[in-house]
């Protein structure tokens, strides 16, 4: 999901440089929305792991 946020942010910057203001705003809004979704899912994941008492171990 972070890859999508970075992609839309970069598209917004390129569109702004090229003078496409409306398109740049749209890409920026999409990036903001995805960032909020990412943060909400991340916090929910942390809370779930704290409540369930499970330890996440990396494979290996």
N, C-alpha and C positions, 0 to 999 in steps of 0.2 A: 504494500500500500504506500509505503514511503516513496517507492519508485514512481508511482503515479503522481504523487504530490510534487516531486521534483520535476517531472516531465511537464506538468501543466504550468508550474512556475516558470520554467524556462521558455515554454511557448508564450506565456504572457509577456515576458521580458522581450523576446524577439518581436512579437507583434507590436509592442509599444515602441521599440526602436524603429520599426518600419512604418509606423504611423497609423496602425490599425487600432485606434483607441477603444472602440466597442468590443472588438475581438479580444484585445488584451484584458479588458475588464471581465469578460466572460471567463477567460482562462483563469484569471486570478480568483474569481468567485468559486470556480470548480476546485481549485487548489485549496482554498480556505475550507470549503465543505469537506473535502477528503481529509484535511488535517484534523478537523473537529471529530470526524468519524473515527479516525485512527486513535486520537487521544481517548475518546470514550471507550473504545474497545480495549485499549491498553489498560486503562484504569479498572474496567470491569474484570479483565483477566487477573490483575493484581489482587483485587478484592476476593475473587473466587478462590485463588490459590491460598490467600491468607485464611479464609473461612474454612476451606476444605482441609487445610493442614497438610496438603501434599507438597512434597519437594520435587521440583523439576530437575532432573539430571540430564545433562547433554548425553547424546549417544556416544558410546565408545568404550 
